Amino acid sequence: MVVPEALVLFLQHAIMISDILVLPQRYPHSDDLVDYQLGYKIEGNTGADITGKDEGDF
């Protein structure tokens, strides 16, 4: 996967989270982005695909 340079630069900055609860509290290094995103695609214990299949699904 080729990570866009703008995203690599964003991930390189120290990101401070205070009272903003809508953002992740940690971001991955660009080298770990694929593994980080897997958590949104598969169920962690079983490995089952949890992505939606129908229009409008995540």
ABEGO torsion letter per residue (X at the ends): XBBBAAAAAAAABBBBBBABAABBABBBBAAAAAAAAAAAABBAAAGBBABBABBGBX
